[in-house]
Amino acid sequence: MGKVWILLIASATLGLVIGVKYRVFVLALLAPVLAAVAAIALQEFEFLAAATITFACVTVSQIGYLAGAWLIFRHAKSYHASSSSEQS
């Protein structure tokens, strides 16, 4: 069970980092790699359990990406608002 949590936390962290630094195209490249790594790591699980956890890892990475992109958008929005108020 510890392996599952490690995979989920790593997926969320990767998604968050990609959301902060890169565009969505990198996430599209990460998804199959992440699915392959999760599937290899979960070989001792039954097929349905491993497939479900792999799907969860990819989904969690996408949620992490959205969170990172939202943080960057929010930061840029607040920066833009503060710089325009200083110009007035």
KALINTA-V472978 format. One record per pair of residues at least 4 apart in sequence whose ideal C-beta (glycine too) atoms are under 6 Angstrom apart, sorted by sequence separation. I is the first residue (numbers start at 1). J is the second residue. D is the distance in whole Angstrom. If there is no record, write none. Layout:
# KALINTA-V472978
i->I j->J d->D
i->I j->J d->D
This chain:
# KALINTA-V472978
i->18 j->22 d->5
i->22 j->26 d->4
i->30 j->34 d->5
i->45 j->49 d->4
i->45 j->50 d->4
i->18 j->26 d->5
i->42 j->50 d->4
i->18 j->27 d->5
i->42 j->53 d->6
i->39 j->54 d->5
i->38 j->54 d->4
i->35 j->54 d->5
i->38 j->57 d->5
i->34 j->57 d->6
i->35 j->58 d->6
i->34 j->58 d->6
i->31 j->58 d->5
i->34 j->61 d->6
i->7 j->38 d->5
i->27 j->65 d->5
i->11 j->57 d->4
i->15 j->61 d->4
i->19 j->65 d->4
i->14 j->61 d->6
i->18 j->65 d->5
i->12 j->60 d->5
i->16 j->64 d->4
i->20 j->68 d->4
i->4 j->53 d->6
i->11 j->60 d->5
i->15 j->64 d->3
i->19 j->68 d->2
i->7 j->57 d->5
i->11 j->61 d->4
i->15 j->65 d->4
i->19 j->69 d->4
i->16 j->67 d->6
i->8 j->60 d->5
i->12 j->64 d->4
i->16 j->68 d->4
i->20 j->72 d->6
